Amino acid sequence: MATMAAPSMHRVVGPLQNVARDEENPRLTLQHLLHPEHWDLPEWNGPHTDDPEGITQKLESLDHSVSLLKRYRNSLRPIHRLSPDILALIFLGLVEDQEHPLSSQFGSFSWSYLAHVCHRWRTIALGCAGLWTQLSTRYPDAAVACLERSGDAPLSFVVHARATTSDSKELIDRILPHMCRMRSLYVPWLHVNDESGNVSALLSSLLDAPAPQLETFYVFRVRDDGLCFALPTVFGGNTPRLRILKLAYTYPQMGRLSFSNLKELYIRGRKRNTITMELASLLDMLEACPSLEALVTIKSKFIITDPLEREDEPLRRIRLDKLHRLDIARCTASVVSTLLSRLTIPNCQLSMSVWLERGSDFRFLFGVPDDLCLEHPLRDIRKLNVTYRSSSSSVVIDGTTSVHPFQIIATIGQITNIGDMPTHSGPLLLSIAKTLDLALLEEFTIAETAYYHPHVGFSKDIWVQVFARMPLLRKLHIRLQSITDSGFCRVILSALSATDAVTDRVVCPHLETITLMEDRTWSSLQWYKFARMRKEQGHPLRRLSLCLPHYENVEDMAETDLAELREVVENVDLDPPETPHIDFPNVQW
């Protein structure tokens, strides 16, 4: 890292010695300068006069000497114990933390305040090539200065959305010889596909140039009309070091660039013009990305018209051990299920938004394959939340495995003949329980948002089958915002009281905690009978937390039947905890 050294001490002390030895002008001796009350200067505070003794020149010499003394004083500060290389690394960290490439300040030298602190900092800042690598068409003069001072450091270049040939072509032509050290390139989608369907004249030479060091290529979105399109061949199709590919309103294809070292792939379509890709093409790209860590698609859908395998070939399997995030939105459940059945991603957190489908066996499809392999990311689920959003005809399935969180949003499409959510919520829950791996589930939440229609799809038999697949369940949370629903309430109680016809054991024998909010159909007597039965069978409840409306206006709880309920339940309270929330990180574009 190139830095400049501070001036030597003999250069600092020399001018001061000359002033101190100046006997011809005693008015300017150091002793007199330190005591202004003894100054004997001609016309002090008077009108303008000539300077026959050259005092002005001497003062300019003293100003230089004083500035050198201040520089020496700064060198004695504790911060100057840091070497120039360490300070340069700190400066680089500050710049990287503050400037996002798509911010309006990128490439404007907003870090220049560092060079105003002292001479040493200025010398280091001017000599640090890494500080001069941010280029933008917003600031062409600053970009030219960066090209001159950046040496051979990798560059980051942003083409502003409003850049035109008249105001930016000259800068791009000056950048072309430096494409061999371009590390990050950000271009608006309008210039990648103009009105004629070709790369604009502004960027054609830039995107045709080889970029062997390119690590990030970002086609960012701009508000304008247009259709989504396939990315043309860029950089000669050879980007051996490409790690991050973010595409708005465009999608990649094999042969258009290199995927061998790709770690992050983001594809975004338009709201009214979603991207449509063949699933076979996506699988080809994933197979070419052995180091892929994140795959995110937004407003993009995949279809299956081309065969995924030949008739004589086994099921295609693609292993991505490094993939830690998979986000897929607005796809049909069967296509997503087909995709996941061909991926081996043992260390991945899933986030999916799918259109709910119903199979020929009347089983609901919500994006998860029926047969989960041993390394599927949805095995070994420990927490599960099923939240119905009947007002929007959707259900949110989220939770955590022993390693990662997951989230699935399944929505009933408007053009399907499935019906409304309250009618099919029971069979849908049963399909969820049969598809997911709930053998080690410990905490389960069933909830409904504000929707004043009863769920008629539940029955005791369905709940018994659901709970039978949760043998290790310890906590059950019921969250209702409905006044007419008994499918979530009395039927659940009846199912938890049922015994197996063969073993005569109750379902969920390890159940210890039940919390309930906003239900208006349950009574404390029902709870008492249920808890006493569980205790008599050797499976007592340890905590029962209720928020029931008939306790709201009671002033003295001693007058209620809670005392009797506490005889069969270890801890009874009227303050249920908040609904368990799964923290799922949002996608950063």
NUROMI-329816 format. One record per residue (C-alpha): residue in one letter; x, z, y. Coordinates in pm, 1 decimal. Last residue first. Example, Ala and Ser with C-alpha at 12.3 -4.5 7.8 and 13.67 -1.06 7.14 Angstrom:
<atoms>
  residuo         X         Z         Y
        S    1367.0     714.0    -106.0
        A    1230.0     780.0    -450.0
</atoms>
This chain:
<atoms>
  residuo         X         Z         Y
        W   -3088.0    -289.5    -587.5
        Q   -3095.4      65.5    -722.1
        V   -3330.3     119.1   -1017.1
        N   -3495.7     456.2   -1016.9
        P   -3369.5     746.1   -1224.4
        F   -3616.4     900.6   -1471.0
        D   -3675.7    1270.2   -1428.5
        I   -3944.0    1369.2   -1676.9
        H   -4195.9    1608.6   -1531.4
        P   -4357.2    1897.4   -1716.1
        T   -4693.9    1972.3   -1553.9
        E   -4659.7    2277.7   -1337.7
        P   -4688.5    2613.3   -1506.6
        P   -5024.1    2772.4   -1592.1
        D   -5122.9    3075.7   -1383.8
        L   -5412.8    3260.7   -1545.9
        D   -5212.3    3461.5   -1796.0
        V   -5231.9    3567.9   -2160.8
        N   -4922.4    3690.5   -2347.4
        E   -4914.4    3817.9   -2708.1
        V   -5239.9    3656.9   -2813.1
        V   -5478.0    3830.3   -3055.0
        E   -5539.2    4156.1   -2867.3
        R   -5470.7    3976.3   -2539.3
        L   -5803.5    3795.1   -2579.0
        E   -5987.1    4125.7   -2590.5
        A   -5830.3    4229.8   -2262.1
        L   -5905.0    3890.9   -2110.3
        D   -6276.2    3952.5   -2152.7
        T   -6331.4    4017.8   -1782.7
        E   -6392.9    4346.6   -1603.1
        A   -6023.7    4430.3   -1595.4
        M   -5969.5    4108.1   -1403.4
        D   -6115.3    4271.2   -1093.3
        E   -6192.6    4022.8    -814.9
        V   -6343.9    3744.2   -1023.8
        N   -6418.1    3435.9    -813.5
        E   -6181.2    3191.3    -988.6
        Y   -6223.1    3320.6   -1343.6
        H   -6517.3    3091.3   -1429.5
        P   -6312.5    2789.0   -1312.2
        L   -6050.6    2813.4   -1589.1
        C   -5675.2    2800.3   -1529.1
        L   -5547.1    2920.5   -1862.0
        S   -5204.6    3013.5   -2000.3
        L   -5195.5    3128.3   -2362.0
        R   -4861.8    3255.1   -2487.1
        R   -4736.3    3385.0   -2819.2
        L   -4994.6    3224.0   -3044.0
        P   -5006.5    3357.7   -3399.0
        H   -4929.2    3152.3   -3710.1
        G   -4981.6    3392.4   -4001.8
        Q   -5323.5    3269.3   -4106.7
        E   -5490.4    3574.3   -3950.9
        K   -5310.2    3502.7   -3625.2
        R   -5429.2    3142.8   -3616.5
        M   -5789.0    3254.2   -3681.3
        R   -5765.1    3516.4   -3408.4
        A   -5630.7    3260.2   -3160.7
        F   -5915.0    3014.4   -3232.8
        K   -6189.7    3277.2   -3217.9
        Y   -6053.0    3418.6   -2892.7
        W   -6007.5    3075.8   -2737.5
        Q   -6368.1    2987.2   -2813.4
        L   -6476.9    3315.9   -2659.9
        S   -6264.7    3245.9   -2350.4
        S   -6473.9    2939.1   -2282.8
        W   -6396.1    2569.4   -2276.6
        T   -6608.2    2304.8   -2103.7
        R   -6488.3    2322.2   -1743.3
        D   -6121.7    2229.9   -1789.1
        E   -5904.7    2233.3   -1477.4
        M   -5579.8    2344.5   -1640.7
        L   -5470.5    2442.9   -1990.6
        T   -5146.3    2579.5   -2132.4
        I   -5081.3    2639.0   -2502.5
        T   -4770.4    2811.2   -2637.0
        E   -4663.4    2909.9   -2987.0
        L   -4734.3    2614.7   -3219.0
        H   -4505.4    2645.0   -3521.9
        P   -4783.8    2576.1   -3777.5
        C   -4874.1    2244.2   -3609.4
        V   -5163.3    2166.2   -3842.8
        V   -5302.3    2454.2   -4044.5
        R   -5203.1    2495.6   -4407.2
        D   -5445.4    2466.2   -4701.2
        T   -5179.4    2266.3   -4888.5
        V   -5410.1    1999.7   -5030.7
        A   -5708.4    1983.7   -4793.6
        D   -5490.3    2052.7   -4490.7
        T   -5641.0    2303.6   -4254.5
        A   -5836.9    2254.8   -3932.8
        S   -5818.4    2500.5   -3645.2
        L   -5592.3    2277.3   -3436.7
        A   -5843.3    1994.2   -3485.3
        S   -6136.6    2206.7   -3366.8
        L   -5948.4    2315.3   -3057.4
        I   -5855.8    1954.9   -2980.4
        V   -6219.0    1851.5   -3030.4
        R   -6330.9    2123.1   -2791.9
        C   -6108.4    2001.1   -2512.6
        F   -5964.6    1653.8   -2474.5
        G   -6269.5    1478.8   -2611.8
        S   -6496.3    1718.6   -2422.4
        D   -6465.1    1548.2   -2086.6
        T   -6735.0    1581.2   -1823.0
        I   -6564.5    1755.5   -1531.2
        S   -6239.1    1560.0   -1520.4
        Q   -5902.9    1646.7   -1372.7
        L   -5746.6    1747.4   -1698.9
        R   -5403.0    1870.9   -1799.3
        I   -5349.6    1997.9   -2152.6
        H   -5002.8    2127.2   -2236.6
        L   -4900.0    2202.0   -2595.9
        K   -4576.3    2381.5   -2676.7
        R   -4421.3    2450.7   -3018.8
        L   -4466.8    2127.6   -3213.5
        L   -4250.4    2120.4   -3527.2
        P   -4500.9    1940.4   -3755.2
        M   -4597.5    1679.8   -3493.2
        R   -4728.0    1392.4   -3708.7
        A   -5015.1    1608.3   -3837.1
        F   -5110.6    1666.3   -3472.1
        V   -5204.9    1300.6   -3429.0
        Q   -5390.6    1277.8   -3759.9
        V   -5587.9    1594.9   -3680.7
        W   -5660.3    1461.8   -3331.5
        I   -5800.7    1138.0   -3473.0
        D   -6015.6    1323.1   -3728.7
        K   -6156.2    1554.4   -3463.4
        S   -6264.7    1258.4   -3254.5
        F   -6150.2    1083.6   -2940.7
        G   -6270.2     745.3   -2814.0
        V   -6547.6     882.3   -2596.4
        H   -6323.7     977.7   -2306.4
        P   -6569.1    1093.9   -2044.7
        H   -6592.8     929.7   -1702.3
        Y   -6499.4    1100.9   -1377.1
        Y   -6144.6     981.4   -1328.7
        A   -5884.8    1192.5   -1149.6
        T   -5571.9    1163.3   -1365.6
        E   -5571.4    1241.5   -1734.2
        A   -5325.2    1448.8   -1932.2
        I   -5185.1    1520.1   -2278.1
        T   -4851.4    1701.7   -2284.1
        F   -4642.5    1762.1   -2596.9
        E   -4336.1    1983.3   -2651.8
        E   -4132.3    2030.9   -2970.8
        L   -4125.4    1686.0   -3132.2
        L   -3888.2    1670.2   -3429.5
        A   -4104.3    1450.3   -3657.9
        L   -4241.2    1261.7   -3358.6
        D   -4077.3     921.1   -3421.3
        L   -4305.4     683.3   -3233.1
        T   -4536.8     427.6   -3394.4
        K   -4793.7     652.9   -3567.2
        A   -4830.5     886.4   -3269.5
        I   -4867.3     598.0   -3024.1
        S   -5123.2     424.7   -3246.8
        L   -5318.5     752.7   -3266.8
        L   -5311.6     782.3   -2889.7
        L   -5447.4     428.1   -2861.9
        P   -5723.0     506.5   -3112.8
        G   -5831.8     797.9   -2888.7
        S   -5796.6     622.1   -2553.0
        H   -6005.7     324.9   -2663.7
        T   -6335.6     387.7   -2483.7
        P   -6180.5     582.4   -2195.4
        M   -5936.9     288.7   -2127.9
        D   -6183.5       7.2   -2069.1
        G   -6231.2    -295.4   -2288.4
        I   -5990.0    -484.0   -2513.5
        N   -6118.8    -828.8   -2419.9
        T   -5813.9    -930.7   -2218.9
        I   -5814.8   -1120.1   -1888.1
        Q   -5784.9    -812.6   -1667.5
        G   -5488.3    -673.2   -1854.4
        I   -5495.1    -327.2   -2009.5
        T   -5178.6    -153.0   -1895.3
        A   -4898.3      16.4   -2090.6
        I   -4636.2     207.2   -1892.6
        I   -4343.3     319.6   -2109.0
        Q   -4081.5     572.4   -1999.1
        F   -3772.0     710.2   -2169.6
        P   -3529.7     998.7   -2118.8
        H   -3200.4    1014.2   -2309.6
        V   -3006.9    1224.6   -2565.0
        S   -3223.2    1448.9   -2786.2
        T   -3514.5    1225.9   -2697.9
        T   -3699.9    1265.4   -2375.0
        G   -4048.0    1192.7   -2252.8
        D   -4271.3     922.1   -2115.1
        I   -4587.9     741.3   -2212.9
        V   -4794.1     636.9   -1912.3
        V   -5138.9     492.9   -1985.1
        S   -5317.0     219.2   -1798.3
        S   -5660.8      98.0   -1702.0
        S   -5604.6     164.1   -1328.1
        S   -5882.4     424.3   -1298.8
        S   -5803.4     525.2   -1656.1
        R   -5461.3     652.3   -1568.6
        Y   -5399.7     835.1   -1894.0
        T   -5089.8    1050.9   -1917.3
        V   -4912.5    1091.9   -2252.3
        N   -4608.3    1317.2   -2218.4
        L   -4362.2    1361.3   -2505.3
        K   -4066.5    1596.4   -2542.9
        R   -3824.1    1612.0   -2840.7
        I   -3817.2    1249.9   -2956.8
        D   -3566.7    1190.6   -3241.1
        R   -3610.8     815.0   -3249.4
        L   -3697.5     615.4   -2940.8
        P   -3343.5     482.8   -2881.9
        H   -3341.5     303.8   -3220.8
        E   -3034.9     388.2   -3428.5
        L   -3219.0     473.9   -3750.8
        C   -3437.3     165.6   -3723.4
        L   -3788.3     200.0   -3588.7
        D   -4054.1      13.6   -3787.6
        D   -4368.2     -48.5   -3584.1
        P   -4173.2    -195.7   -3295.9
        V   -4235.7     -45.2   -2949.1
        G   -4388.2    -252.6   -2668.2
        F   -4736.0    -101.8   -2643.6
        L   -4915.9    -260.7   -2939.5
        F   -5249.8    -108.6   -3040.4
        R   -5356.8    -110.4   -3403.9
        F   -5672.4    -303.5   -3477.0
        D   -5508.2    -448.9   -3793.4
        S   -5498.2    -790.2   -3623.5
        G   -5302.7    -636.0   -3341.2
        R   -5425.3    -512.3   -3005.2
        E   -5231.0    -570.9   -2688.4
        L   -5134.6    -363.6   -2382.3
        W   -4950.5    -546.9   -2107.2
        V   -4607.4    -393.6   -2065.7
        S   -4401.6    -185.6   -1824.0
        M   -4083.1     -60.7   -1984.6
        S   -3812.7     195.6   -1910.3
        L   -3574.3     273.0   -2193.5
        Q   -3262.7     491.4   -2202.0
        C   -2989.0     351.7   -2425.5
        N   -2726.0     504.5   -2652.9
        P   -2825.0     361.0   -2993.5
        I   -2894.9       5.6   -2876.6
        T   -2938.2    -219.3   -3181.8
        L   -3148.1    -506.2   -3054.0
        R   -3359.7    -741.4   -3262.9
        S   -3664.5    -516.6   -3301.9
        L   -3641.3    -438.4   -2931.7
        L   -3700.2    -801.8   -2838.8
        T   -3993.4    -841.8   -3077.8
        S   -4154.3    -527.3   -2938.4
        V   -4105.4    -660.9   -2587.0
        V   -4272.4    -986.7   -2689.5
        S   -4563.8    -805.0   -2857.1
        A   -4621.8    -578.1   -2556.9
        T   -4661.2    -863.5   -2311.3
        C   -4417.4    -844.6   -2025.5
        R   -4459.8    -710.3   -1674.5
        A   -4145.6    -498.1   -1649.1
        I   -3832.5    -446.9   -1857.4
        D   -3572.8    -181.2   -1780.9
        L   -3292.5    -116.3   -2032.9
        R   -3024.6     139.5   -1949.2
        H   -2727.2     272.3   -2146.8
        L   -2601.9     -47.3   -2311.5
        K   -2251.7      31.4   -2439.0
        D   -2328.8       2.0   -2810.8
        L   -2497.3    -335.1   -2772.9
        R   -2560.1    -468.8   -3125.5
        I   -2754.6    -790.8   -3163.3
        R   -2946.8    -850.7   -3485.7
        R   -3125.8   -1176.5   -3572.4
        L   -3356.5   -1148.5   -3869.0
        P   -3213.8   -1343.5   -4161.0
        E   -3168.4   -1721.7   -4147.0
        D   -3335.9   -1979.1   -4373.1
        E   -3629.8   -2039.0   -4141.0
        R   -3409.1   -2061.9   -3837.4
        E   -3408.2   -1775.1   -3597.1
        L   -3562.1   -1699.4   -3255.6
        P   -3790.3   -2003.2   -3270.9
        D   -3871.1   -2158.4   -2930.8
        T   -4210.2   -2084.6   -2780.1
        I   -4166.9   -1711.8   -2735.9
        I   -4221.8   -1595.4   -2380.5
        F   -4042.1   -1358.3   -2150.8
        K   -4169.9   -1221.5   -1823.4
        S   -4007.2   -1137.0   -1494.3
        K   -4149.6    -932.3   -1210.4
        I   -3853.5    -696.4   -1242.9
        T   -3584.3    -725.4   -1511.5
        V   -3306.3    -470.0   -1552.7
        L   -3029.0    -479.5   -1813.1
        A   -2755.9    -214.9   -1785.3
        E   -2433.1    -145.3   -1979.8
        L   -2335.2    -488.0   -2115.9
        S   -1992.6    -490.8   -2284.0
        P   -2086.3    -726.4   -2570.8
        C   -2245.2    -972.3   -2325.4
        A   -2262.1   -1310.9   -2508.5
        E   -2520.3   -1175.5   -2754.4
        L   -2723.9   -1060.7   -2457.0
        M   -2714.3   -1413.3   -2315.0
        D   -2831.4   -1571.2   -2642.0
        L   -3104.8   -1306.8   -2673.1
        L   -3230.8   -1394.6   -2326.1
        S   -3237.6   -1763.4   -2414.5
        A   -3437.1   -1689.5   -2733.3
        L   -3683.3   -1485.5   -2527.4
        E   -3754.8   -1794.3   -2320.4
        M   -3772.6   -1714.2   -1954.0
        T   -4053.5   -1701.7   -1700.0
        I   -3982.0   -1563.1   -1353.7
        T   -4287.7   -1439.3   -1172.0
        N   -4445.5   -1635.0    -891.1
        R   -4708.6   -1421.1    -721.2
        K   -4499.1   -1105.5    -708.1
        R   -4165.1   -1283.7    -707.9
        G   -3894.8   -1250.6    -970.6
        R   -3603.5   -1011.4   -1005.6
        I   -3318.7   -1028.8   -1260.0
        Y   -3046.0    -764.0   -1280.5
        L   -2752.3    -780.8   -1524.2
        E   -2485.4    -510.8   -1531.1
        K   -2171.7    -497.2   -1748.4
        L   -2066.2    -861.8   -1776.3
        N   -1722.4    -910.7   -1932.9
        S   -1800.5   -1211.5   -2158.4
        F   -2090.6   -1342.3   -1950.4
        S   -1928.9   -1645.2   -1783.5
        L   -2121.3   -1878.8   -1550.1
        R   -2376.2   -2163.7   -1571.1
        G   -2305.2   -2218.9   -1941.7
        M   -2596.9   -2007.7   -2062.1
        Q   -2871.2   -1962.9   -1808.2
        P   -2925.4   -1715.1   -1531.3
        Y   -3243.2   -1638.1   -1336.5
        T   -3348.6   -1686.5    -976.8
        Y   -3592.4   -1518.3    -740.6
        A   -3339.5   -1237.5    -686.0
        L   -3027.0   -1234.3    -905.4
        K   -2785.6    -947.0    -949.8
        L   -2479.7   -1010.3   -1168.8
        I   -2223.0    -730.5   -1199.1
        R   -1906.2    -750.5   -1411.7
        L   -1767.2   -1101.9   -1358.7
        R   -1399.8   -1105.3   -1461.8
        P   -1393.7   -1436.7   -1652.1
        T   -1611.1   -1624.6   -1401.4
        N   -1591.0   -1987.0   -1522.4
        G   -1902.0   -2199.8   -1480.3
        G   -1719.2   -2414.2   -1223.7
        F   -1764.6   -2142.8    -964.6
        V   -2142.1   -2180.7    -992.2
        T   -2360.3   -2387.4   -1226.3
        P   -2713.0   -2368.2   -1096.7
        L   -2924.7   -2051.4   -1123.5
        A   -3268.0   -2134.6   -1259.0
        F   -3550.5   -2128.4   -1007.6
        C   -3819.6   -1906.9    -859.4
        L   -4048.5   -2083.1    -617.2
        G   -4048.1   -2068.8    -240.4
        D   -4189.2   -1901.8      63.6
        D   -3974.2   -1672.9     270.8
        R   -3879.5   -1309.9     293.9
        V   -3519.0   -1294.1     180.8
        R   -3392.2   -1183.8    -158.7
        F   -3032.0   -1130.7    -257.0
        V   -2817.0   -1346.0    -481.8
        Y   -2544.5   -1100.7    -579.8
        F   -2221.8   -1193.3    -756.9
        T   -1989.3    -902.3    -831.6
        E   -1654.0    -914.6   -1016.3
        L   -1497.5   -1239.0    -888.6
        Q   -1122.3   -1254.2    -964.3
        P   -1114.6   -1607.5   -1112.4
        A   -1331.3   -1755.1    -835.6
        P   -1304.6   -2133.6    -859.1
        A   -1468.7   -2320.5    -568.8
        D   -1807.1   -2484.9    -628.5
        L   -2002.0   -2192.1    -486.3
        L   -1807.4   -2199.6    -158.2
        S   -1817.4   -2579.6    -123.5
        S   -2195.2   -2586.3    -168.0
        L   -2259.8   -2284.8      50.9
        L   -2339.1   -2431.6     393.4
        A   -2454.1   -2766.2     254.6
        S   -2731.7   -2584.1      70.8
        V   -2735.5   -2568.6    -308.4
        N   -2998.3   -2807.4    -438.4
        G   -3375.3   -2798.6    -487.3
        S   -3453.2   -3025.0    -192.7
        E   -3599.1   -2737.6       7.5
        D   -3288.5   -2527.2     -52.4
        N   -3184.5   -2347.5    -371.1
        V   -2870.2   -2134.5    -340.3
        H   -2905.2   -2115.8      38.5
        L   -3255.2   -1967.1      23.5
        W   -3140.4   -1710.3    -235.1
        P   -2926.0   -1532.4      19.1
        V   -2554.1   -1488.0     -68.8
        Y   -2342.6   -1184.0    -156.3
        L   -1992.5   -1232.5    -300.6
        S   -1766.3    -959.6    -437.0
        R   -1405.3    -981.3    -561.1
        M   -1275.0   -1292.3    -382.1
        R    -898.7   -1319.1    -440.3
        C    -885.9   -1684.9    -554.3
        M   -1157.8   -1757.8    -299.7
        H    -892.9   -1719.9     -24.6
        P    -848.2   -2091.7      45.8
        L   -1228.4   -2114.0      95.3
        I   -1243.8   -1837.2     357.5
        R   -1140.9   -2061.0     649.1
        D   -1406.3   -2316.4     549.2
        I   -1661.7   -2035.7     532.0
        L   -1573.7   -1932.4     888.5
        E   -1615.7   -2287.1    1020.2
        K   -1948.8   -2327.5     839.3
        S   -2092.8   -2010.6     991.5
        D   -2245.1   -2091.8    1332.1
        S   -2343.8   -2458.7    1300.0
        T   -2405.0   -2456.0     926.0
        T   -2647.0   -2170.4     953.1
        A   -2642.0   -1800.6     869.5
        R   -2978.3   -1631.5     904.0
        A   -2967.3   -1457.7     564.7
        H   -2611.9   -1336.8     626.0
        V   -2340.6   -1457.9     392.8
        V   -2160.2   -1145.9     273.9
        F   -1795.7   -1152.5     161.1
        S   -1596.2    -886.2     -22.5
        L   -1222.5    -954.9     -53.7
        P    -949.1    -843.1    -296.3
        A    -618.2    -748.0    -125.0
        D    -350.6   -1018.6     -90.1
        G    -274.8    -950.6     275.1
        S    -588.1    -806.5     432.4
        R    -457.3    -837.0     790.5
        E    -504.0   -1208.0     862.1
        L    -823.6   -1258.5     661.0
        C    -963.5    -941.1     815.2
        A    -898.6   -1068.9    1168.1
        V   -1092.5   -1385.6    1081.4
        A   -1382.0   -1174.4     953.0
        A   -1384.7    -968.8    1273.4
        D   -1421.3   -1287.8    1475.9
        P   -1700.9   -1411.0    1245.2
        Y   -1913.7   -1093.8    1269.2
        R   -2257.8   -1167.9    1123.3
        T   -2095.0   -1410.8     877.9
        S   -1960.1   -1107.8     699.7
        L   -1620.0   -1001.2     568.9
        Q   -1512.8    -663.7     433.7
        T   -1150.6    -667.4     309.2
        W    -961.4    -522.3     604.4
        L    -950.4    -157.4     499.6
        G    -766.8    -247.5     177.3
        A    -478.1    -399.5     372.5
        C    -374.8     -62.8     513.0
        G    -128.0    -135.7     796.9
        L    -371.4    -112.8    1085.3
        A    -523.3     204.6     943.0
        I    -182.7     368.1     880.9
        T     -56.3     292.0    1231.3
        R    -382.3     411.5    1385.8
        W    -368.9     733.5    1186.7
        R     -13.1     794.5    1305.0
        H     -95.0     721.1    1667.3
        C    -387.2     960.2    1679.9
        V    -763.2     978.2    1635.3
        H    -859.3     632.5    1756.6
        A    -771.0     441.7    1436.6
        L   -1026.6     638.6    1236.0
        Y   -1293.7     538.8    1487.6
        S   -1241.2     182.5    1357.8
        W   -1451.6     257.3    1047.7
        S   -1743.8      55.7    1185.4
        F   -1515.4    -247.0    1164.9
        S   -1814.2    -484.3    1182.8
        G   -1793.1    -628.7     829.8
        F   -2095.3    -439.5     700.8
        Q   -2286.1    -291.7     991.6
        S   -2617.9    -469.5     923.3
        S   -2634.2    -328.4     572.0
        L   -2631.0    -568.4     277.0
        P   -2275.8    -482.2     166.5
        H   -2345.1    -109.0     178.4
        E   -2093.0      60.6     407.6
        Q   -2056.7     435.3     430.6
        D   -1918.8     549.8      95.3
        E   -1671.6     260.9      58.2
        V   -1538.1     310.3     410.9
        L   -1485.4     682.4     366.2
        G   -1308.3     630.0      34.8
        L   -1073.9     372.4     188.9
        F    -981.0     614.6     464.8
        I    -906.1     886.0     209.3
        L    -686.6     643.6      12.2
        A    -499.7     556.2     332.4
        L    -444.5     924.1     403.4
        I    -293.8     964.6      55.9
        D     -62.3     666.7     106.9
        P      47.7     791.6     448.9
        S     155.0    1125.8     299.2
        L     -45.9    1435.7     371.5
        R     147.7    1709.6     550.7
        H      19.8    1551.6     869.2
        I    -315.1    1726.5     824.9
        P    -139.0    2062.1     873.9
        R     -52.6    1976.0    1237.9
        L     317.8    1950.4    1329.2
        S     302.2    1571.4    1358.3
        N      33.4    1613.8    1621.6
        R     282.4    1800.6    1841.5
        Y     530.8    1513.9    1803.1
        R     263.1    1267.3    1911.3
        K     186.2    1492.5    2204.4
        L     555.6    1490.6    2293.6
        L     557.0    1111.9    2271.9
        S     258.1    1098.5    2504.1
        V     440.4    1334.3    2742.2
        S     745.3    1108.1    2744.8
        H     537.8     801.9    2821.2
        D     358.9     985.6    3100.6
        L     697.4    1106.2    3228.7
        S     822.8     749.5    3253.1
        E     507.4     657.9    3443.0
        L     571.6     958.0    3665.9
        K     922.5     837.7    3738.1
        Q     793.4     496.7    3839.2
        T     541.4     654.5    4071.0
        I     809.9     879.9    4222.9
        G    1021.0     585.2    4328.5
        E    1175.7     769.5    4626.6
        P    1042.5     528.8    4887.1
        D     683.6     568.5    4769.2
        D     475.1     457.3    5064.3
        T     188.7     662.3    5195.4
        H    -186.5     682.4    5150.3
        P    -351.3     972.8    5330.6
        G    -292.8    1335.3    5233.4
        N    -341.3    1539.0    4916.2
        W      38.7    1584.6    4908.2
        E     182.2    1358.5    5181.7
        P     532.9    1389.5    5039.0
        L     569.0    1598.8    4723.5
        D     704.5    1951.0    4720.0
        W     555.5    2102.7    4406.1
        H     597.9    2477.6    4385.7
        E     230.9    2558.2    4314.6
        P     234.5    2296.2    4038.2
        H     461.5    2511.6    3819.9
        L     540.7    2332.9    3491.1
        L     638.5    2017.2    3679.6
        H     888.3    2212.1    3888.6
        Q    1076.3    2342.3    3586.8
        L    1066.2    2001.8    3418.2
        T    1240.4    1846.1    3715.8
        L    1045.6    1592.9    3916.4
        R    1081.5    1742.7    4265.3
        P    1454.4    1771.0    4203.4
        N    1483.6    1393.2    4243.0
        E    1851.6    1296.4    4229.6
        E    1934.6    1547.4    3958.3
        D    1772.1    1354.3    3671.9
        R    1899.6    1539.2    3370.8
        A    1554.9    1662.1    3260.8
        V    1411.8    1312.1    3294.9
        N    1683.7    1150.8    3082.8
        Q    1651.6    1423.6    2823.4
        L    1278.3    1359.3    2794.5
        P    1335.8     986.5    2743.0
        G    1572.0    1054.8    2447.9
        V    1361.7    1315.1    2265.9
        V    1103.4    1073.8    2121.2
        R    1338.9     791.1    2025.2
        H    1583.2    1044.0    1876.3
        M    1295.5    1186.7    1672.5
        S    1219.2     864.2    1482.0
        P     897.1     670.1    1544.2
        A     618.9     706.7    1277.0
        A     637.8     480.2     971.0
        M     398.4     189.8     914.3
        T     190.9     151.9     599.5
        A     162.9    -113.6     326.2
        M       0.0       0.0       0.0
</atoms>
